[in-house]
Amino acid sequence: MRKIWIMAGEASGDIYGAALAEDLVKRAAAAGEVVEIGGMGGPAMAKARVKRTVDSTELGVVGFVEIFKHIFTFIGIFRKLVKTVKSERPDAVILIDYPTFNMMFGKVVKKLGIPVIWYVSPHVWVWGKRRIPKLAKLCKKMLVIFPFEPEVYASSNLDTEFVGHPLLDMVDARRDPSIVRDDKLVALLPGSRAMEIERLLKPMLATTLELHKKHPDLKFVITTPREKVARLCSAIMAKFRSKNPGLPEIPVEIGRTAYYQQAAGTGLAASGTVTVESAIAGLPLVVIYKVSWISLMLAALLVKLFRNSFVMPNIIANKKVYEEFLQHQVTARNLVPAMERILPGAVERQRVTEDMLLVRDLLGDGEKRQKASARAAEAVWQALPPVPEQGK
């Protein structure tokens, strides 16, 4: 029996890890073998029957300061994982994004003589290329999901393969042809982390208030991934409404983001994986983001914008697909006209629609293909060490 670990620390990685785990099981069966998947992940990987040493559901944090606040949690988790991987000694460990934690863990794994495969590259084009030689030394294989990434790694001689973006398959699989876009519906997507929502929902609500005054026929909805996030959104909205009674009624929905990416006419979203999902689903967005000022100052010293953007669809297309606003720019004064420019029938609507189709083509390599997780599973299988012959 083969043993493979998958290490996912955030919600998106958990989803990708679950799909990869399922396709690894299928690939093993096709070879007449059985594979046991372990590691770290969230609910999606648990549903895919991954034997998790650690549940990563609440590990997603943003910014330098926020990470330091959780340092002792990370240390405890790291020690538990190291102890277990030494005991189980899987045939390979697959690291999914989550770069700082996974690089440290990967170094331990490599010292144990276990092959390290990275699926979903760290954003080395943002953090600078100084990490590339370290990744080349650490990894046996790099499986990337953005079409520009093989070029980023080209000078390192790291075995790098573009397998397509798993979100393309996932979004298309859940597409419901019976859903018709409501041109009057605006979806607010404030993120999945408490820190994001506390910084972003208030300016989203201020934007909603002004849009409602200018376009009273518009309707609004807040989409959230789970109940805890919905409660936080409702609390922030109640406080905002007490000072701004003209705010329209805004339902807070749980677990229906995919539906509203098809059903809404326009969206206002936190930067993150949801922007790629929305581009694939065809939802025009304005994108915003804010971190703590200390995190921002540190980032200014360390982070380099790739292709002059922090929004993935813009980076993928190497052009402005979605308008983006960062830090002090995140105000209703800026966001209201940006939203008005992409409402159905507005001046930028057709351009955004065409650019989202371009993003789809780039993520799928411009052709009908095997799904990304199946391609990744095949690449992982080929990278595994050979099974020792019996008696040796």
C-alpha angles and dihedrals in degrees: 000000000000121000121204128175124210118198116202122163103176138050095258092048089050090057093047091045092052092053091046092049091053092049092046089056089051092047091050091050090051088056092048092251139115123231129197115205121207139155134089128327148118138258096304092056090045089054088050087058096250111163097232119202087188131026105221097190097119099031098094109112131160130218136015096276093048092053092053090053089060098039098118091050089053093048092053093048092047093053092049092051094047092051092050097045090051089053098044099035098197121207090246141355120222115204117203115202111288088117109189096047094038094049090054092047092044091057090056091048093049091051087056089058094248116139114248119213121183119211116188104020123241109254095261090159087066101040094042130260095276089098094056097081089048091052091046089054093045103043134067090195137010116207110194130193102197121076096228095054101085087061090051090057097036097105094050098065087227109152098250127178130183106220099174127255116294091212090068090062094041096049092046092047093056095042112126112206090201093066114098121196115250105219090202096054121096119193119210112206107183097172137255103269125082093230092054093049094047090055101037111033096068094056088044090055091046088053090048091051092054094043089051091053092051098036108027091174092067119103126204138206133182115218122203135177100226144007096262090057091046091054091052091049091049092050093050091046092050091053091047092048092052088064096033109040091172091072109120121237109278119188117216110221127198123214096353101105092114090053093051092046084066100032103043123083096213138004144206111205146176112244112263144081090324090071091060091046090050093049090052091046092047100245114148111225146185108214128211139177141178133181131179114289092242090053089048093052092049090046091052088062097044110025125079118195110235114220086356095284144095094201115092100217088054091049092047093050094036089227140075107287095154126024109244133203127191134195112319090016090068098097134123088243089065100031100051096061091041090055092046090055092061101038114119109288093014126130098264100036099095093045092052091048092053093045092052088056089052090054090052092052093049094048091050094045088246095280143077107272148158112287117272098245091051091051089048092049091052091050091049092048092052090050095053117108113255118269109259113248114250113266094025 
